Amino acid sequence: MTDANEGQQRQIQLRIDESKMTTGYANTIRTSTTQDEVVLDFGMNLPVQGQDGQAALLFAVSNRIVMNWQGAKRLAISLGQVIRQYEERHGEIPLQRAAGAAQSGDGPRLAD
């Protein structure tokens, strides 16, 4: 004997509340992890003058998002899908920086 509902998917209505949402912009991200969570710091790399007069970057953190590992994996999958769709329509997104910007490896570093 089989259950009449077996094999059927239950649909759940999703309601989105944007009443407390804020919007920000970030051009860089820093990640750190614990055994239970992923921490994402979003912010802006801002050019500043270092103490020795050399050019430097200041990472101004504006938002911190803390997620569990399952949420982080869902985010990674979702971003991968969105980026793949964008690149299929518009071509590959280059990762090199604009002319005159700091070269790879010259960005802000975390203190030990």
C-alpha positions in Angstrom: 0.0 0.0 0.0 1.4 3.4 -0.9 0.7 6.8 0.5 -1.3 9.0 -1.8 1.0 12.0 -1.0 4.2 10.0 -1.6 6.3 11.6 -4.3 4.5 14.9 -4.2 6.4 18.1 -3.3 4.8 20.4 -0.8 4.9 24.1 -1.9 5.5 26.7 0.7 4.8 30.4 0.1 7.8 32.6 0.6 7.2 36.2 1.9 10.0 38.7 1.8 10.2 41.5 4.3 12.4 44.3 3.1 11.2 46.9 5.6 14.5 46.8 7.6 16.8 46.3 4.7 19.8 48.5 4.1 21.9 48.7 0.9 25.6 49.2 0.8 28.5 49.0 -1.7 31.7 47.0 -1.3 34.7 46.7 -3.6 36.5 44.1 -1.3 35.8 41.4 1.1 37.7 39.7 3.9 36.8 36.2 5.1 37.5 34.4 8.3 36.2 31.2 9.8 35.5 29.2 12.9 34.5 25.6 13.1 30.8 26.7 13.1 30.7 29.9 11.1 32.0 31.9 8.2 32.5 35.6 8.8 32.4 38.0 5.8 33.6 41.6 6.2 32.6 43.8 3.3 34.0 47.2 2.7 36.0 49.6 0.6 39.7 49.7 -0.3 40.6 53.3 -0.1 43.9 54.8 -1.2 45.7 56.7 1.6 49.2 57.9 2.2 51.3 55.7 4.4 53.4 56.9 7.3 56.5 56.7 5.1 54.9 58.8 2.3 54.2 55.7 0.2 50.8 54.9 -1.3 48.8 52.5 0.9 45.3 51.1 1.0 42.9 51.4 3.9 40.3 48.6 4.2 37.2 50.4 5.6 34.9 47.7 6.8 31.2 48.7 6.5 29.3 45.4 7.0 30.0 42.1 8.7 27.8 39.0 7.8 28.2 35.9 9.9 26.8 32.7 8.4 26.8 29.0 9.3 28.6 26.7 6.8 25.3 25.5 5.2 24.3 29.1 4.4 27.8 29.9 3.1 27.6 26.9 0.8 24.2 28.0 -0.5 25.6 31.5 -1.1 28.6 30.1 -3.0 26.3 28.0 -5.2 24.0 30.9 -5.8 26.8 33.3 -6.7 28.4 30.7 -9.0 25.1 30.4 -10.9 24.6 34.1 -11.2 28.2 34.7 -12.4 27.9 31.9 -14.9 24.7 33.3 -16.3 26.2 36.8 -16.6 29.3 35.5 -18.3 27.3 33.5 -20.8 25.5 36.7 -21.8 28.3 39.2 -21.5 31.6 37.4 -21.6 34.2 36.5 -19.0 34.6 38.9 -16.1 38.3 39.8 -15.8 39.8 39.8 -12.4 42.8 42.1 -13.1 42.6 45.5 -11.6 42.2 48.8 -13.5 45.3 50.5 -14.7 47.1 52.4 -11.9 45.5 50.3 -9.2 47.6 48.2 -6.8 48.8 45.0 -8.4 47.8 41.6 -7.1 49.3 40.9 -3.7 49.7 44.6 -2.9 46.4 44.9 -1.1 45.8 45.2 2.6 47.1 42.5 4.8 45.8 41.3 8.1 48.1 41.7 11.1 49.5 38.4 12.5 
